[in-house]
Every structure is written in structure tokens, then in C-alpha cells.
Amino acid sequence: MTRIASTNMNRSGFTFSSRHLWAALFLRLSRQTSRVLAQNITLAIGIKVVFFALALSGHATLWIAVFADMGASLLVVFNGLRLLRFKGH
């Protein structure tokens, strides 16, 4: 242990190692990922339910449902890409 780390540990009783800081960063990233995943699942299922109901009532054609599904796929991908901007602070 270096002299500085030893001095800090004597003063505070414990120190954070870089391993602990990385673990905290990954913990925040995993929580953010879980939130985005839940958003994506809700969005995708919600759009499918809406267009299934519209198709059953005769207000949506197959092509409209295909375009809606493609749009939902793009929204899910772009929502997931927000995780690339994660800074951790």
C-alpha cells in the first residue's frame, strides 16, 4: 500500500479503491440499462396491442401495422442508444 493510501486509511478508517469506484459505475449503468429495457418492452408491447385492437376493429390494414412495427423497432433502438451517452456522474 502506498504512503498516501495508508495515510488516508488511517484518517478515514477505509479507502475506496479504483475497483470499488468501477463497481459503483457499473451498478449505475446496470440500473439505467434496466430502466431503458423496461421502457423498450413497454413501448413495443403497447404499440402491438394498439395495432392489434385496430386490426380487429377493421381500422388498420396489414401495411399500417407493418409500418407501425417498423417504427416501434426504430424507437426501441434509438431509445437503447441513449445508453451510449452514459457518463456515470
Phi, psi and omega per residue, in radians:
M1 nan 2.425 -3.139
T2 -1.292 2.870 -3.113
R3 -1.108 -0.690 -3.131
I4 -1.149 -0.804 3.133
A5 -1.104 -0.681 3.117
S6 -1.124 -0.715 3.115
T7 -1.135 -0.769 3.129
N8 -1.110 -0.672 -3.133
M9 -1.187 -0.640 3.105
N10 -1.161 -0.615 -3.123
R11 -1.334 -0.740 -3.025
S12 -1.751 -0.314 -3.106
G13 1.667 -0.384 3.064
F14 -2.775 2.871 3.069
T15 -2.330 2.731 3.025
F16 -1.620 2.184 3.038
S17 -1.552 2.906 3.140
S18 -1.098 -0.483 3.103
R19 -1.118 -0.703 3.123
H20 -1.189 -0.644 3.121
L21 -1.161 -0.700 3.086
W22 -1.133 -0.677 3.122
A23 -1.100 -0.704 3.105
A24 -1.140 -0.689 3.111
L25 -1.101 -0.807 3.140
F26 -1.179 -0.532 3.086
L27 -1.143 -0.776 3.093
R28 -1.124 -0.709 3.115
L29 -1.121 -0.690 -3.137
S30 -1.187 -0.626 3.085
R31 -1.172 -0.722 3.096
Q32 -1.115 -0.695 3.117
T33 -1.108 -0.703 3.108
S34 -1.101 -0.704 3.114
R35 -1.140 -0.751 3.137
V36 -1.156 -0.676 3.111
L37 -1.089 -0.764 3.101
A38 -1.106 -0.697 3.090
Q39 -1.079 -0.774 -3.110
N40 -1.132 -0.737 3.133
I41 -1.141 -0.773 3.123
T42 -1.070 -0.781 3.141
L43 -1.091 -0.847 -3.094
A44 -1.115 -0.814 -3.140
I45 -1.178 -0.689 3.124
G46 -1.051 -0.779 3.136
I47 -1.153 -0.700 3.120
K48 -1.120 -0.716 3.121
V49 -1.112 -0.766 -3.140
V50 -1.067 -0.822 -3.100
F51 -1.312 -0.429 3.014
F52 -1.165 -0.746 3.103
A53 -1.136 -0.717 3.101
L54 -1.132 -0.655 3.120
A55 -1.188 -0.675 3.117
L56 -1.159 -0.580 3.137
S57 -1.471 -0.097 3.092
G58 1.530 0.187 -3.111
H59 -1.669 -0.175 3.138
A60 -2.178 2.353 3.077
T61 -1.598 3.045 3.126
L62 -1.100 -0.693 -3.119
W63 -1.170 -0.656 3.093
I64 -1.137 -0.693 3.115
A65 -1.156 -0.662 3.112
V66 -1.128 -0.801 3.115
F67 -1.126 -0.661 3.100
A68 -1.140 -0.704 3.117
D69 -1.149 -0.706 3.096
M70 -1.132 -0.724 3.091
G71 -1.106 -0.702 3.098
A72 -1.126 -0.676 3.100
S73 -1.091 -0.736 3.115
L74 -1.151 -0.709 3.106
L75 -1.089 -0.713 3.136
V76 -1.137 -0.743 3.138
V77 -1.127 -0.817 -3.122
F78 -1.174 -0.583 3.066
N79 -1.140 -0.695 3.110
G80 -1.204 -0.545 3.125
L81 -1.162 -0.303 3.085
R82 -1.059 -0.442 -3.138
L83 -1.161 -0.363 3.111
L84 -1.189 -0.372 3.133
R85 -1.532 0.105 -3.100
F86 -1.085 2.178 -3.141
K87 -1.804 -0.556 3.099
G88 1.554 0.081 3.092
H89 -2.210 nan nan
